[in-house]
Amino acid sequence: MSETQAPNSRPEPRRRWLRRLLIGAAIAVAVVVAAGAVLSYNTQILVGAFQGYQSKNSFEPRNPPSDQMRADGVRYVNDLEYGTEYPNSHLDISYPADAPDGPLPTIVFTHGGGFFAGDKVLADPLAIDSDVNFLFDRFLEQGFAFVNVNYALVPEYHFPTPVEQLDQALAFLKENAADYQLDMDNVIIMGSSAGAIMTAQYGAALSNVDYAKDLGVMPSLDIDSVRALIIDDAPLAIDDFGFSIMLLVGNYIDGTMHPSAEDRARYDPIDDVTGSYPPSFLIGSNYDGDGYAHDMGLLSTALEAKGVEHDFFYERYNDGSEPHHGLLGGLSSGDPIAKHAFDDMMAFLDSVPATSPDP
């Protein structure tokens, strides 16, 4: 070998460094891809990190049942058991101060929380304001009895169990209407976020027997008894979801980010809207990013096409920014959009009086 020839039996130091870098990068990518695949089929790993102590599945009431009068004259009956099949089958009823004798128009509310958290007392931890009692009391001031329903959470329970529980709660209230001074022929079903999903699905089940059969929930309540639905920020259009919403909804459906085509169709009721769908007030908080107003807009378009009486509330602040998820929580701080939403909601309810039952 000539003394001027460079030996090629060993790579140069720079080449060795580059090779190690590429191998390390390849390993890192492989780990990320593998972790992503594992998480996409085991969504509770991530959701569980947020769920923590908020996982509350119990057959015992959250608080000792009672029938008490608050200092402001509001009667509060708490932790009535509406079913025994699933945990968290309890509800509370609040009555307006100085409520007249006889049945009261009734709002039945289900909370949000991504189906992994939330509570009829604590409400939705994902909303911008947890002072939900302020909102509930506003409904009492309007003369409604307000029913707040709990339901089972992941990871032990999945779709459509909470919708079944909503129906069980409505059946209990109907059966015991006289005992609890409720007009169950003048019912408004309301939900926020996860609860809004349930409300929208229940509305489709009420008005579309084929969807009800696919969902596996045959409503106990007669559709003529439902005065209106209030659907507050429901992510419904599953084929349009970004990562964060798909993570929560997929975890709720089957614990993965890859629900079957059948489950996706059962979950999204927009294509199952009929002309019999109950009158509905829709609230959308935001379009920017992974926004909820997008889904409410799609539902509004479907309702419009079927001639269903409805109103879609969406509003920006003067500076062009949008309210956050759970905008009604801003009522307690005097948020102008929250106030506009509530006022428009009450005007809508006034425009859709209850159907008088046959004598």
C-alpha positions as CSV (number, residue, x, y, z in Angstrom):
1,M,0.0,0.0,0.0
2,S,1.3,3.4,-0.9
3,E,2.1,5.6,2.1
4,T,-0.2,8.3,0.5
5,Q,-3.3,6.1,0.6
6,A,-5.7,6.6,3.4
7,P,-6.8,3.4,5.2
8,N,-10.5,2.7,4.7
9,S,-10.9,-0.1,7.2
10,R,-12.3,2.3,9.8
11,P,-14.8,5.2,9.2
12,E,-13.7,8.7,9.8
13,P,-14.7,10.2,13.2
14,R,-17.2,12.5,11.5
15,R,-18.9,9.7,9.6
16,R,-19.1,7.6,12.9
17,W,-20.8,10.6,14.6
18,L,-23.3,11.0,11.7
19,R,-24.1,7.3,11.7
20,R,-24.8,7.3,15.4
21,L,-27.0,10.4,15.0
22,L,-29.0,8.8,12.3
23,I,-29.4,5.5,14.2
24,G,-30.5,7.5,17.3
25,A,-33.0,9.5,15.3
26,A,-34.4,6.3,13.8
27,I,-34.8,4.8,17.2
28,A,-36.5,7.9,18.5
29,V,-38.9,8.0,15.6
30,A,-39.6,4.3,16.1
31,V,-40.3,4.8,19.8
32,V,-42.6,7.8,19.1
33,V,-44.5,5.9,16.4
34,A,-44.8,2.8,18.6
35,A,-46.0,4.9,21.6
36,G,-48.5,6.7,19.3
37,A,-49.9,3.4,18.1
38,V,-50.2,2.1,21.7
39,L,-51.9,5.3,22.9
40,S,-54.3,5.4,20.0
41,Y,-55.6,2.0,21.0
42,N,-55.3,2.6,24.8
43,T,-56.6,6.2,25.2
44,Q,-57.3,5.8,28.9
45,I,-53.5,6.0,29.5
46,L,-53.6,9.7,28.7
47,V,-57.2,10.4,29.9
48,G,-56.4,8.6,33.2
49,A,-53.6,11.1,33.8
50,F,-56.1,13.9,33.9
51,Q,-58.9,11.9,35.4
52,G,-57.2,11.1,38.7
53,Y,-59.3,11.7,41.8
54,Q,-62.2,12.9,39.6
55,S,-63.1,9.3,38.7
56,K,-66.3,8.9,40.6
57,N,-68.2,5.7,39.8
58,S,-70.1,4.6,42.8
59,F,-73.5,3.1,43.6
60,E,-73.6,5.2,46.8
61,P,-75.0,8.7,46.7
62,R,-72.4,11.5,46.6
63,N,-74.0,13.2,49.6
64,P,-76.5,12.0,52.1
65,P,-80.0,12.3,50.6
66,S,-81.9,15.3,52.0
67,D,-84.8,17.6,51.4
68,Q,-83.8,21.1,52.6
69,M,-84.6,24.7,52.2
70,R,-81.7,27.1,51.4
71,A,-81.4,30.5,53.0
72,D,-82.6,32.1,49.8
73,G,-85.8,30.1,49.8
74,V,-84.8,27.5,47.2
75,R,-85.9,24.0,48.0
76,Y,-83.1,21.5,47.3
77,V,-83.8,17.7,47.1
78,N,-80.5,15.9,46.6
79,D,-79.3,12.4,45.6
80,L,-82.5,10.7,44.6
81,E,-81.7,7.3,43.1
82,Y,-83.2,7.0,39.7
83,G,-81.8,3.6,38.8
84,T,-79.9,0.7,40.1
85,E,-78.3,-0.8,37.0
86,Y,-75.3,1.6,36.7
87,P,-73.3,3.7,39.2
88,N,-73.8,7.4,39.7
89,S,-77.5,6.9,39.1
90,H,-78.6,9.9,41.3
91,L,-80.1,13.3,40.6
92,D,-80.8,16.5,42.4
93,I,-83.9,18.7,42.1
94,S,-84.0,22.4,42.9
95,Y,-87.2,24.5,43.1
96,P,-87.7,28.2,42.7
97,A,-88.1,30.3,45.8
98,D,-91.8,30.7,46.6
99,A,-92.7,28.2,43.9
100,P,-96.5,27.9,43.4
101,D,-98.3,24.7,44.2
102,G,-98.7,22.4,41.3
103,P,-96.3,21.0,38.7
104,L,-93.5,23.2,37.4
105,P,-91.9,23.3,33.9
106,T,-88.8,21.2,34.3
107,I,-85.3,21.4,32.9
108,V,-83.3,18.2,33.0
109,F,-79.6,18.9,32.8
110,T,-76.5,16.6,32.2
111,H,-73.1,18.0,32.9
112,G,-69.9,18.0,30.8
113,G,-66.5,16.6,31.6
114,G,-65.4,14.5,28.6
115,F,-67.1,11.5,30.1
116,F,-64.2,11.1,32.4
117,A,-65.0,13.8,35.0
118,G,-67.6,16.3,36.0
119,D,-70.5,15.9,38.5
120,K,-74.0,17.2,39.1
121,V,-72.5,19.3,41.9
122,L,-69.0,20.1,40.6
123,A,-70.1,20.4,36.9
124,D,-67.6,20.5,34.1
125,P,-63.9,21.0,34.9
126,L,-63.2,21.7,31.2
127,A,-65.4,24.8,31.2
128,I,-64.1,28.3,31.8
129,D,-66.0,28.8,35.1
130,S,-67.0,26.2,37.7
131,D,-69.5,28.5,39.4
132,V,-72.4,26.7,37.7
133,N,-74.8,27.2,40.6
134,F,-75.1,30.8,39.3
135,L,-76.4,29.5,36.0
136,F,-78.7,27.0,37.6
137,D,-80.1,29.7,39.9
138,R,-80.9,31.8,36.9
139,F,-83.2,29.1,35.6
140,L,-84.9,28.9,39.0
141,E,-85.5,32.6,38.8
142,Q,-87.4,32.0,35.5
143,G,-89.8,29.6,37.3
144,F,-88.3,26.2,36.3
145,A,-87.7,23.2,38.4
146,F,-84.1,22.3,37.7
147,V,-83.0,18.6,37.7
148,N,-79.3,17.8,37.7
149,V,-78.4,14.3,36.6
150,N,-75.2,12.2,37.2
151,Y,-74.1,9.3,35.1
152,A,-71.4,6.7,34.9
153,L,-67.9,7.6,33.7
154,V,-65.0,5.9,31.9
155,P,-63.0,3.7,32.1
156,E,-65.5,1.3,33.5
157,Y,-68.5,2.5,31.4
158,H,-68.7,3.5,27.8
159,F,-71.1,4.8,25.1
160,P,-74.1,4.6,25.1
161,T,-74.5,3.9,28.8
162,P,-74.8,7.6,29.9
163,V,-77.6,8.1,27.3
164,E,-79.3,5.0,28.7
165,Q,-79.0,6.7,32.1
166,L,-80.5,9.9,30.9
167,D,-83.5,7.9,29.7
168,Q,-83.7,6.1,33.0
169,A,-83.7,9.5,34.8
170,L,-86.4,10.8,32.6
171,A,-88.5,7.7,33.2
172,F,-88.0,8.1,37.0
173,L,-89.1,11.7,36.9
174,K,-92.1,10.9,34.7
175,E,-93.2,8.1,37.1
176,N,-92.8,10.3,40.2
177,A,-93.8,13.7,38.7
178,A,-96.6,14.2,41.1
179,D,-94.4,13.5,44.2
180,Y,-91.8,16.0,43.1
181,Q,-94.0,18.8,41.6
182,L,-92.7,18.4,38.1
183,D,-94.6,19.0,34.8
184,M,-93.2,16.2,32.7
185,D,-95.4,17.3,29.8
186,N,-93.3,20.5,29.8
187,V,-89.7,19.3,29.7
188,I,-86.6,20.9,28.5
189,I,-83.6,18.6,28.1
190,M,-80.3,20.4,28.4
191,G,-76.7,19.4,28.3
192,S,-73.3,21.0,28.2
193,S,-70.3,19.5,26.3
194,A,-70.5,15.8,27.0
195,G,-74.0,16.3,28.3
196,A,-74.8,18.2,25.1
197,I,-73.7,15.2,23.1
198,M,-76.2,13.0,25.1
199,T,-78.9,15.6,24.6
200,A,-78.4,15.7,20.8
201,Q,-78.4,11.9,20.6
202,Y,-81.5,11.6,22.8
203,G,-83.3,14.2,20.5
204,A,-82.5,12.0,17.5
205,A,-83.7,8.9,19.3
206,L,-87.0,10.7,20.2
207,S,-87.7,11.6,16.6
208,N,-86.1,8.7,14.6
209,V,-87.0,5.2,15.5
210,D,-84.3,3.7,13.3
211,Y,-81.6,5.8,15.1
212,A,-83.1,4.8,18.5
213,K,-82.8,1.1,17.5
214,D,-79.2,1.6,16.4
215,L,-78.4,3.5,19.5
216,G,-80.0,0.9,21.7
217,V,-82.0,3.5,23.6
218,M,-85.8,3.5,23.1
219,P,-87.0,6.7,24.8
220,S,-89.3,6.4,27.8
221,L,-90.5,10.0,27.4
222,D,-93.1,10.9,24.7
223,I,-91.7,13.3,22.2
224,D,-94.7,15.6,22.7
225,S,-93.6,16.1,26.3
226,V,-90.3,17.6,25.2
227,R,-90.7,21.3,24.8
228,A,-87.2,21.9,23.6
229,L,-83.5,20.8,23.7
230,I,-80.7,23.1,24.8
231,I,-77.5,21.7,23.2
232,D,-74.5,23.7,24.6
233,D,-71.2,23.0,22.7
234,A,-71.5,19.4,21.6
235,P,-68.7,17.9,19.6
236,L,-70.7,15.7,17.2
237,A,-69.0,15.6,13.8
238,I,-66.7,12.8,14.6
239,D,-65.1,12.6,11.1
240,D,-63.9,16.2,11.6
241,F,-62.4,15.9,15.1
242,G,-58.8,17.0,15.9
243,F,-56.6,15.0,18.2
244,S,-57.8,16.2,21.6
245,I,-61.5,15.8,20.9
246,M,-61.0,12.4,19.2
247,L,-58.9,11.3,22.2
248,L,-61.8,12.0,24.6
249,V,-64.6,10.8,22.4
250,G,-62.8,7.7,21.2
251,N,-62.0,6.9,24.8
252,Y,-65.7,7.2,25.6
253,I,-66.8,5.1,22.7
254,D,-64.5,2.1,22.8
255,G,-61.2,3.1,24.5
256,T,-59.4,3.8,21.2
257,M,-59.0,6.6,18.6
258,H,-60.3,4.2,16.0
259,P,-64.0,3.5,16.6
260,S,-65.8,1.3,14.1
261,A,-67.9,2.7,11.3
262,E,-71.0,1.5,13.1
263,D,-70.1,3.2,16.3
264,R,-69.1,6.5,14.5
265,A,-72.5,6.5,12.9
266,R,-74.3,5.8,16.2
267,Y,-72.3,8.5,17.9
268,D,-73.0,11.3,15.4
269,P,-76.8,12.0,15.1
270,I,-76.5,14.9,12.6
271,D,-77.4,12.7,9.6
272,D,-80.3,11.2,11.6
273,V,-82.1,14.4,12.1
274,T,-85.8,14.3,11.0
275,G,-88.5,16.9,10.8
276,S,-89.8,15.6,14.1
277,Y,-86.6,16.6,16.0
278,P,-87.5,18.7,19.0
279,P,-87.1,22.5,18.8
280,S,-83.5,23.2,19.7
281,F,-81.4,26.0,21.0
282,L,-77.7,25.5,20.0
283,I,-74.7,27.2,21.5
284,G,-71.3,27.3,19.9
285,S,-68.3,28.8,21.7
286,N,-65.6,28.9,19.1
287,Y,-64.5,28.1,15.5
288,D,-60.8,28.8,15.9
289,G,-58.7,25.7,16.5
290,D,-60.6,22.5,17.3
291,G,-63.8,24.5,17.8
292,Y,-67.2,23.4,18.9
293,A,-69.2,25.9,16.9
294,H,-68.3,24.0,13.8
295,D,-70.3,21.0,14.9
296,M,-73.2,23.2,16.1
297,G,-73.2,24.9,12.8
298,L,-73.5,21.5,11.0
299,L,-76.4,20.5,13.3
300,S,-78.0,23.8,12.6
301,T,-77.8,23.3,8.9
302,A,-79.3,19.8,9.2
303,L,-82.2,21.2,11.4
304,E,-82.8,24.0,8.9
305,A,-83.0,21.5,6.0
306,K,-85.6,19.5,7.9
307,G,-87.6,22.6,8.9
308,V,-87.0,22.1,12.6
309,E,-87.5,25.2,14.7
310,H,-84.2,26.2,16.2
311,D,-81.7,28.9,17.0
312,F,-77.9,28.8,16.7
313,F,-76.1,31.2,19.1
314,Y,-72.6,32.2,18.2
315,E,-71.0,35.5,19.0
316,R,-67.5,37.0,19.1
317,Y,-66.1,39.7,21.4
318,N,-65.6,43.3,20.0
319,D,-61.9,42.6,19.5
320,G,-62.6,39.6,17.3
321,S,-61.7,36.9,19.9
322,E,-64.0,34.1,20.7
323,P,-65.4,32.8,24.0
324,H,-64.0,29.6,25.5
325,H,-65.8,26.3,25.9
326,G,-68.6,26.4,28.4
327,L,-69.3,30.1,27.8
328,L,-72.5,30.1,30.0
329,G,-70.2,29.8,33.0
330,G,-69.3,33.5,32.4
331,L,-72.7,34.6,33.6
332,S,-71.4,34.9,37.2
333,S,-68.7,37.4,36.1
334,G,-71.0,39.4,33.9
335,D,-69.5,38.2,30.6
336,P,-71.5,40.0,27.9
337,I,-71.6,37.0,25.5
338,A,-72.8,34.7,28.3
339,K,-75.5,37.2,29.1
340,H,-76.6,37.5,25.4
341,A,-76.6,33.7,25.1
342,F,-78.8,33.3,28.2
343,D,-81.2,36.0,27.1
344,D,-81.5,34.6,23.6
345,M,-82.1,31.1,25.1
346,M,-84.9,32.3,27.3
347,A,-86.5,34.2,24.4
348,F,-86.3,31.0,22.3
349,L,-88.0,28.9,25.1
350,D,-90.7,31.5,25.3
351,S,-91.3,31.1,21.5
352,V,-91.8,27.3,21.9
353,P,-94.6,26.8,24.4
354,A,-95.2,23.3,25.8
355,T,-97.6,21.1,23.9
356,S,-100.8,20.7,25.8
357,P,-101.5,17.0,26.6
358,D,-104.7,15.5,25.4
359,P,-107.5,15.8,27.9
